[in-house]
């Protein structure tokens, strides 16, 4: 009989968070920038130059920030693993008892916990301690380069939406077209993220759309104010 594989939503949590954050930030920051320049009576070329600069700068900022952040996590993981290797080499018995104590804390009886710890350490001592003592698994290991590329790509894809609309919309309607398109995109993104994550689609949609509308309104207001003053 074929064993049914359960699909847990937490398996998607890492990439989902990074993709949604990058795309959301790309749409919101670029749309806000475009609206600010347009509200200040900027020409189409000024709007597009500002949008392109925002896309490039934002993507690079996301990549750099994610790389530094995830690399710090990777450094901490490698330091913990190096320490664990030393402890396994110098006090293997103590490490086995420590692993058994972890399993007892999770509900195994002491004799079974000792046998499990012994067998797992015989198979892969470092892997057993990394997983059950340190919480480090191959699936969740920090990967700075992949994280940086994913964040930059998702930001650029999101930023391309308001930028494309600004390029094709009539000059007099850039603010309206960019605002509506960006809000719809943000709402769809919020709905998708909520659906994949198993949360309320309505709440996810409203939450993202409201914050997006507030951000764009404030930026457009500031642009209009400075456009009048300057």
Secondary structure, 3 states (H helix, E strand, C coil): CCCCCCCCHHHHHHHHHHHHHHHHHHHHHHHHHHHHHHHCCCCHHHHHHHHHHHHHHHHHHHHHHHHHHHHHHHHHHHHHHHHHHHHHHHCHHHHHHHHHHHHHHCCCCHHHHHHHHHHHHHHHHHHHHHHHCCCCCCCCCCCHHHHHHHHHHHHHHHHHHHHHHHHHCCHHHHHHHHHHHHHHHHHHHHHHHHHHHCCCHHHHHHHHHHHHHHHHHHHHHHHHHHHHHC
